[in-house]
Every structure is written in structure tokens, then in C-alpha cells.
Amino acid sequence: MAKLKALSLPSDIREVDIQRRIIIPGLINGHVHLIQSIMRGLCEDLKLHDWASCAIWPLEVNLQESDGYIAAKLAMVEMLKTGTTCFLEPMLPASAGFDGVCRAVEETGIRACLGKLTKGPRSDSSAGIVDARDAQASLMSIDSVISAHQKYHGSCDDRLHVWFATETPRGADEAGFAAIGKASKEHNIRLTTHLAEAATDFEMIQEAYKATPGEFTRKVNAAGPHAVLGHMVHLDSAVDFEILKADGTHIAHNPTSNAKLGDGIAPIPELLESGVNVCLGTDGGPCNNLHDLFRDMHLAGIIHKGRLQNAEIMSSEQVLEMATINGARALGLEEDIGSLETGKKADFVVLNSNGLHMAPFNEAMIGEGGNHPATIVVHSCTGRDVEIVVLDGREVVRDGVLQNINEEQRKFGARASIAGLQKRSGIKAQPAKRNWKYV
């Protein structure tokens, strides 16, 4: 019997030993606010509407010069290092500096869908909650999104896509939302919005627009396979589940953010059972504190078991799909990414599965009654276990270290940027609330 000859590798190919390793598709973050990365830790222990109106939005409108670029690049770098290769940014205001954010996408090599915030008219300025960004509404028109789409969509070797992003429906005129939705369909530009995040959001939708969240999406042309709805925590189950399924609208679940802001727990198992596509997001730095999608996978995999008192729901495989192929479907990229298949783009992550926190996992026992790798990925791994990240065929992380990106420079820039932003906005971190005493 003839012996097989050893393969002779080209000089520019690196051979990697993947024993004790798990390979997964690149993670897809379906909802992450880039420019809020530098606001991490500033807005703690606040309810959603106070958090946004009194802290986050005043900080956002005070972004200047390169702040948006610095914040966006910081978030992208953190995502890359923790295994996320693609994301959807659901609301970039004018102050973010769209050109700078696009430059950060180009420099990091990440795959990005950038939702550019679009604001319609607000005939009653007292409606809803105060939004400091309204002062810049003229810069966030439908035409500005169309222009950005023409300039940037498909750039960076087709890694950068431009989307419409509407504000959360909390009193702005319904006609404005409908016009944005109409433009999205007419110009074939995908659409994302925040919806029904807090219980009071559900009440506002009913009062201002005479609809449930699902019915609202139909009224304003925001329903369909081209649309991703962030949060959807508070729904009318008798109406909304069937609407979302019938229309093929996607949902981005943000379990950590929804828990931290006290918004509640979205009915994700019920939506999945209804046939709705659900992906996973971290949301922003101030309402999650990390952009590590592994942590959100773990929480998504356990929080619903507790809520429904049913240990059989939300399997590890299902949660991993939410962070990969479901995310690809939501972004309209399932033909290219989201799974390890012949013909798809080379976006994948190599995890070191040899840590104490994964023992006694043994790949030799897969199929023989040993730990399933999906369980290890979802419930044992964190971003610190990411060893290699390959994006579009290029190695962007090697041995846990970012290639061609200076981490210290990113941290230094973020510290300088937030110092100026706090000075201009007057927003400072509040002292921690104490309800205990030293003994």
C-alpha cells in the first residue's frame, strides 16, 4: 500500500494545531451601540427612560471631532477580540460622525451593518420623553441616509452595509415613521428600530399610535424580512407573535441590557416556537458593560428556563444558532456567513477548550456520552477563550492577540475622549447606592 505524501504548504500559509480546540462560525452581534462604548460605567442603576433621556442622549449630542471614531473603534476591537466578526449598529446619530465610523470599519477589518439614525417630525415637542438629539434632527433626514448608502454601502470589500435606523416610537409623529419605512422599501435599504423595550414603551405605542408593537410595524412599513426589531420585551402575545411570523420580521434579543435596565425578559422561547427568527445582541457599553457575546449567550440560555420554570427550553445549540446563523439571516447575509459551509466566507473563531472552567471536556468523547461542545461554548466559554479569529480569510486575532491593532492606543484614546465629553455634557457617574452597612 502506497504511503501518502505529506502536504507541502506555501510559505505564506501558517499551520495550526487545533487539538483541544473548538471551531465555531464568527459570532454576529445583532444589536450594539458603538459610540456608547466610552460611556461604560457612567450611567448605572437607572431606569431606561431616565438612563436615555438624562444621561445617554445628552452625552451623545456632545460628541465632537474624533470622539465617534474613537468610541466605535474601541467597540469593534473588543468585539473582534471576543469572537464577533459581524454586527448591526442600530442607531448612529449625526453627532457620531458617520465618516469616522466607516473609517473604523475599514481599519479594523470587521464586518458591519451601520444603522444611521433617521428622525421624522415631532409636531408635539412635549410628547414622549425628552430627546436631546432632536436639536440635530435636521441632520438625520431620509436623504442623508440615502446619500450615505450611495457612498458607503458595499465598501470595504462588501464588509460595510448601510441601513435606516428609526428612533424608538415614543411620541414622534406616525407619519414620520411611515415615511422612513416607505423609503426603506423603495430604495432597498434595510431597516432597524428599537421597539417595546420597557413596559412604558408598550403603553406609549398603544396610546400614541393605537396599536400593539406588531401592529405598529405594519402601520409604518417597518415589517418584513428586511427589518430587525431590537428588544421586543413587551408584546401582545395574542396579536404580535402571529404578525411577526407572517411578516418575516426579525428580532434582536438583548438579555443583559434588558435585565440591567430593569425592562423585563422578552418572550424569546415563545417567539422562536412561533417561527420568528431571533438573533442575539449585547446592546451598548453602559447597559451591558461588555461587548462579549459569549456572556449574552450564557444568560439567554438560562434566564428563560427560570422565567418559565422549564429546563427543557433554550438548548445550547439553539442559543449558539441565535448568535450565528440567526444573526446572519436577520442581516440578510445568510448566504455568506453564519455557518461553516463550503462556499461561504471564511469567518470563524478558534476557542481554546483546555481551561479549568471547561474540564472535563474531552473532544474524544463527543458522541460517546461526553460533554457536547455547544454546551461548553455557550455555558463555559467567555471571550477570553478566543484564541484565533479569521475574518474574510484574514487572521485578525492570533493567540488571543489582535493583529495590526494597538490596544493601548485604543484605551488611551477612549480615556481622553470621555474626559472631554463629560466636561462638555456635565454628565458624571453617580455615587453607588448603598442599602447595607458595615458591620
C-alpha positions in Angstrom: 0.0 0.0 0.0 1.5 3.3 -1.1 2.2 5.9 1.6 0.6 9.3 1.3 3.0 12.2 0.7 3.0 15.0 3.3 1.4 18.2 2.0 3.9 20.9 1.1 2.4 24.2 2.4 3.1 27.5 0.6 5.4 29.8 2.5 2.6 32.3 3.4 0.4 29.6 5.0 0.5 29.0 8.8 -0.1 25.5 10.1 -2.1 25.4 13.3 -2.5 22.5 15.7 -6.2 22.6 16.7 -6.1 19.7 19.3 -8.2 20.7 22.4 -9.8 23.4 20.3 -13.4 24.2 19.2 -14.1 26.0 16.0 -17.3 28.0 15.6 -18.6 30.4 13.0 -17.8 34.1 13.7 -20.3 35.5 16.1 -22.8 38.0 14.9 -23.9 40.8 17.3 -27.4 41.8 16.2 -27.6 45.0 18.3 -24.7 47.0 19.5 -24.3 50.8 20.1 -20.7 51.6 19.1 -20.4 55.2 20.3 -21.6 54.3 23.8 -18.5 52.2 24.4 -16.7 55.2 26.0 -19.7 55.8 28.3 -19.2 52.4 30.0 -19.8 52.6 33.8 -21.3 56.2 33.7 -25.0 55.5 33.8 -25.5 52.8 36.4 -28.7 51.9 38.3 -31.1 54.0 36.2 -34.4 53.1 34.7 -34.4 53.1 30.9 -36.1 56.4 30.2 -34.1 58.3 32.8 -31.0 56.5 31.6 -31.5 57.5 28.0 -33.1 61.0 28.4 -31.0 62.3 31.3 -27.6 60.7 30.5 -27.0 58.8 27.3 -28.6 61.2 24.8 -27.0 64.3 26.4 -23.7 62.6 26.2 -24.2 61.6 22.5 -25.1 65.1 21.3 -21.8 66.4 22.8 -19.6 64.1 20.8 -17.1 66.1 18.9 -14.3 65.7 16.3 -12.9 62.2 16.5 -15.0 61.0 19.6 -17.3 58.8 17.4 -14.4 57.3 15.6 -12.6 56.5 18.8 -15.6 55.0 20.5 -16.7 53.0 17.5 -13.2 51.6 17.0 -13.0 50.7 20.7 -16.2 48.7 20.5 -15.1 47.0 17.2 -11.8 46.0 18.7 -13.4 44.5 21.8 -15.9 42.5 19.6 -13.1 41.2 17.4 -11.0 40.0 20.3 -14.0 38.2 21.8 -15.0 36.4 18.6 -17.6 38.7 17.0 -16.9 39.2 13.3 -20.1 41.0 12.2 -22.6 43.3 13.9 -25.6 45.6 13.5 -25.3 49.1 14.9 -29.0 50.1 15.4 -28.8 53.9 15.9 -25.9 56.2 14.9 -26.9 59.8 15.5 -25.5 62.7 13.5 -23.0 63.5 16.3 -21.3 60.1 15.9 -19.6 61.3 12.7 -20.6 58.6 10.1 -17.5 59.0 8.0 -15.3 58.3 11.0 -17.3 55.2 12.0 -16.9 53.9 8.4 -13.1 54.6 8.7 -13.0 52.4 11.8 -14.7 49.6 10.0 -12.1 49.8 7.2 -9.2 49.9 9.6 -10.3 47.0 11.9 -11.4 44.7 9.1 -14.7 43.8 10.8 -18.0 43.2 9.0 -20.5 46.0 9.8 -24.1 46.9 9.2 -24.5 50.6 10.3 -27.9 51.9 11.1 -27.9 55.6 10.5 -30.5 57.3 12.8 -33.3 58.9 10.9 -35.7 61.3 12.6 -39.1 62.3 11.4 -41.1 65.4 12.6 -42.4 65.8 16.1 -45.4 68.1 16.0 -45.8 67.9 19.7 -42.5 68.5 21.4 -43.9 67.5 24.8 -44.9 64.1 23.6 -43.0 61.0 24.8 -39.7 61.6 26.6 -37.1 64.4 26.1 -34.5 63.6 23.5 -31.5 65.9 23.3 -30.8 64.6 19.9 -33.9 66.4 18.5 -31.7 69.5 18.3 -29.8 67.8 15.4 -32.9 66.3 13.7 -32.3 68.3 10.5 -29.0 66.4 10.1 -30.8 63.0 10.3 -33.1 63.1 7.3 -34.1 60.3 4.9 -32.0 62.0 2.2 -28.9 61.8 4.5 -29.3 58.0 4.8 -29.8 57.6 1.1 -26.7 59.7 0.4 -24.6 57.6 3.0 -25.9 54.4 1.4 -24.8 55.5 -2.1 -21.4 56.5 -0.7 -20.5 53.6 1.6 -22.8 50.6 1.0 -20.8 47.7 -0.2 -17.4 49.4 0.5 -14.5 47.7 2.4 -14.7 44.7 0.1 -18.5 44.5 0.8 -17.9 44.4 4.6 -19.8 47.6 5.2 -23.6 47.9 4.7 -25.7 51.0 5.4 -29.2 50.7 7.0 -32.0 53.0 8.0 -32.5 53.3 11.8 -35.5 54.9 13.3 -35.9 56.3 16.8 -37.9 54.4 19.4 -41.6 55.2 18.9 -42.3 57.4 22.0 -44.5 60.2 20.7 -42.9 61.2 17.4 -45.4 61.6 14.5 -46.5 58.3 13.0 -46.2 59.8 9.5 -42.5 60.3 10.0 -42.0 56.6 10.8 -44.2 55.6 7.9 -42.1 57.8 5.5 -38.9 56.2 6.7 -40.3 52.7 6.3 -41.6 53.6 2.8 -38.2 55.0 1.8 -36.5 51.8 3.1 -38.6 49.6 0.8 -38.4 52.0 -2.2 -34.6 52.3 -2.0 -34.0 48.6 -1.0 -32.2 49.8 2.2 -32.7 47.5 5.3 -34.3 48.9 8.4 -33.8 48.6 12.2 -35.6 50.1 15.2 -35.9 49.8 18.9 -39.4 48.7 20.0 -41.3 47.8 23.1 -38.2 47.8 25.3 -39.8 48.9 28.6 -43.4 48.4 29.8 -44.0 52.1 29.4 -42.9 51.9 25.8 -45.8 49.4 25.2 -48.2 51.8 26.8 -46.9 54.7 24.7 -47.4 52.7 21.5 -51.0 51.9 22.5 -51.7 55.5 23.5 -50.0 57.4 20.7 -50.4 55.0 17.7 -53.4 53.0 18.8 -51.6 49.7 18.1 -49.7 46.8 19.6 -46.0 46.7 18.7 -46.5 44.3 15.9 -49.4 46.3 14.5 -47.3 49.4 14.7 -44.6 47.9 12.4 -47.3 47.2 9.8 -48.7 50.7 10.0 -45.3 52.3 9.4 -43.9 50.0 6.8 -41.4 48.5 9.2 -42.5 44.9 8.9 -40.8 42.3 6.7 -37.6 40.3 6.2 -35.7 43.5 5.7 -36.4 44.7 9.2 -34.7 43.9 12.6 -36.6 45.0 15.7 -34.4 45.5 18.8 -35.7 44.2 22.2 -39.5 43.5 21.8 -39.8 42.7 25.5 -43.4 43.8 26.0 -45.8 42.3 23.4 -49.4 41.4 23.0 -49.0 37.6 22.6 -52.5 37.2 21.1 -51.6 39.5 18.3 -47.9 40.2 17.8 -46.5 36.7 17.6 -48.6 35.8 14.5 -47.9 39.2 12.9 -44.1 38.9 13.3 -44.1 35.4 12.0 -46.4 36.2 9.0 -44.3 39.2 8.0 -40.9 37.5 8.5 -39.6 40.3 10.7 -36.5 39.6 12.8 -36.0 40.2 16.5 -32.7 41.1 18.2 -32.7 39.8 21.8 -30.6 41.7 24.4 -30.9 39.8 27.6 -28.2 41.5 29.6 -29.3 45.0 28.8 -33.0 44.2 29.4 -32.1 42.8 32.8 -29.7 45.5 33.8 -32.1 48.4 33.0 -35.0 46.6 34.7 -37.0 46.3 31.5 -38.0 42.7 31.9 -37.4 39.5 30.0 -38.5 39.2 26.4 -40.7 36.2 25.4 -38.0 34.6 23.3 -38.9 30.9 23.6 -42.4 31.8 22.6 -41.3 33.8 19.6 -39.0 31.0 18.5 -41.8 28.5 18.9 -44.0 30.7 16.8 -41.4 30.6 14.0 -40.0 34.1 14.4 -36.2 34.5 13.7 -34.4 35.8 16.8 -30.8 36.8 16.9 -28.7 38.0 19.8 -27.2 41.3 20.8 -25.1 42.8 23.6 -26.5 46.4 23.3 -24.2 49.2 24.5 -21.4 49.6 27.0 -23.5 51.5 29.6 -26.2 48.8 29.7 -24.1 45.7 29.4 -20.5 46.8 30.3 -19.1 44.3 27.9 -19.3 43.5 24.1 -18.6 39.8 24.8 -21.4 37.9 23.1 -20.5 34.7 25.0 -21.8 36.2 28.2 -25.1 37.1 26.5 -25.3 33.5 25.1 -25.0 32.1 28.6 -27.7 34.5 30.0 -30.0 33.8 27.1 -29.6 30.1 27.7 -30.6 30.2 31.4 -32.8 33.2 32.0 -35.8 31.9 30.1 -35.6 28.5 31.8 -36.0 30.3 35.1 -38.8 32.6 33.9 -40.9 29.7 32.5 -39.7 27.1 35.1 -38.8 24.8 32.2 -35.3 23.4 32.0 -36.0 21.8 28.6 -36.2 25.1 26.6 -33.4 27.1 25.0 -30.8 24.4 24.3 -27.2 25.4 23.9 -27.5 24.5 20.2 -30.4 26.9 19.8 -28.7 29.7 21.6 -25.5 29.3 19.5 -27.6 29.5 16.4 -29.1 32.8 17.6 -25.5 34.2 17.8 -24.5 32.9 14.4 -26.9 31.7 11.6 -30.0 33.5 13.0 -27.9 36.7 13.1 -26.9 36.2 9.5 -30.5 35.7 8.5 -31.5 38.9 10.3 -28.8 40.9 8.5 -29.6 39.3 5.1 -26.2 37.7 5.0 -27.1 34.0 5.5 -25.7 33.1 2.0 -22.3 34.3 3.0 -21.8 33.9 6.8 -23.3 32.4 9.9 -22.2 28.8 9.5 -19.2 26.7 8.5 -20.1 25.6 5.0 -18.4 25.2 1.7 -18.8 28.4 -0.4 -19.3 30.7 2.5 -16.9 33.4 3.5 -14.1 32.4 5.9 -15.4 34.0 9.1 -14.6 31.6 12.0 -13.3 31.5 15.6 -11.0 29.0 17.3 -11.6 28.5 21.0 -9.1 27.0 23.4 -11.2 24.4 25.3 -8.4 23.3 27.7 -9.2 25.6 30.6 -10.1 24.5 34.1 -13.5 26.1 33.6 -14.2 23.6 30.8 -12.8 20.4 32.4 -13.5 17.6 31.9 -14.5 18.3 28.3 -12.8 15.9 26.0 -13.3 16.1 22.3 -12.6 12.3 22.0 -15.8 11.7 23.9 -18.1 13.6 21.6 -20.8 11.2 20.5 -19.8 8.8 23.3 -21.7 10.4 26.1 -19.2 13.2 26.8 -19.9 16.9 27.1 -21.4 18.4 23.9 -19.2 21.2 22.5 -22.2 23.6 22.2 -22.7 23.3 25.9 -19.1 24.2 26.5 -19.3 27.2 24.1 -22.5 28.7 25.5 -22.1 28.0 29.2 -18.4 27.7 29.9 -16.6 29.9 27.4 -16.1 33.6 27.5 -14.3 36.0 25.1 -11.1 35.3 27.0 -11.1 31.8 25.5 -10.9 33.1 21.9 -7.5 32.1 20.5 -7.9 32.8 16.8 -10.3 34.9 14.8 -10.3 34.7 11.0 -12.4 37.2 9.1 -12.9 37.2 5.4 -9.9 34.8 5.3 -7.6 37.1 7.2 -6.3 36.3 10.7 -7.2 39.3 12.8 -6.6 37.6 16.2 -3.7 35.2 16.9 -3.1 33.6 20.2 -5.6 35.9 21.7 -3.7 39.0 20.5 -5.2 41.5 18.0 -3.1 41.7 14.8 -2.2 45.2 13.5 -4.3 47.0 16.2 -2.7 48.7 19.1 -4.8 48.0 22.2 -3.0 50.5 24.4 -3.7 53.2 21.9 -7.4 52.4 21.8 -7.6 52.6 25.6 -5.6 55.9 25.8 -7.9 57.5 23.1 -11.0 56.4 24.9 -9.9 57.9 28.3 -9.1 61.2 26.7 -12.3 61.2 24.7 -14.6 60.6 27.6 -12.9 63.2 29.8 -13.8 65.9 27.2 -17.3 64.5 26.6 -18.1 64.6 30.4 -16.8 68.1 30.7 -19.0 69.4 27.8 -22.1 67.5 28.8 -21.9 67.8 32.6 -22.8 64.1 32.9 -20.9 62.4 35.7 -21.1 58.9 37.2 -23.4 58.9 40.3 -22.2 57.6 43.6 -23.1 53.9 44.1 -26.3 53.5 46.0 -25.8 51.6 49.3 -28.6 49.8 51.2 -26.2 48.0 53.5 -24.0 49.0 56.4 -20.5 47.9 57.5 -20.7 45.5 60.4 
